[in-house]
Amino acid sequence: MEPYYAVIFTSVQTENIEGYAEMADLMENLSKQQPGFLGIESARNEIGITVSYWQSLESIKNWKANLDHLVAQKKGREQWYSYYKVRICKAEREYEFNS
């Protein structure tokens, strides 16, 4: 396995989430078209956690600068999130169990 990168986005939403689900779907579909994209996993309860996987730091940088993604980021800060944190980690090893 080649090392890859995980972008971990944790968030708390505001009560005003109008348009959020549609934008989240759009961003997921758009991210899947980006060079270097490897996958995505997410869950939401009180705290939302989305982890996207990328081949390189360069591919992460390019996704962050994508014009449509910039619009979504701005809307998130202005309306949808009361808090968020982004962590970028290098994955050097993985294993799984699947029954």
Sequence and secondary structure as in RCSB ss.txt:
>XXXX:A:sequence
MEPYYAVIFTSVQTENIEGYAEMADLMENLSKQQPGFLGIESARNEIGITVSYWQSLESIKNWKANLDHLVAQKK
GREQWYSYYKVRICKAEREYEFNS
>XXXX:A:secstr
   EEEEEEEEEE S  TTHHHHHHHHHHHHTTSTTEEEEEEEESSSEEEEEEES HHHHHHHHT HHHHHHHHH
IIIIIEEEEEEEEEEE        
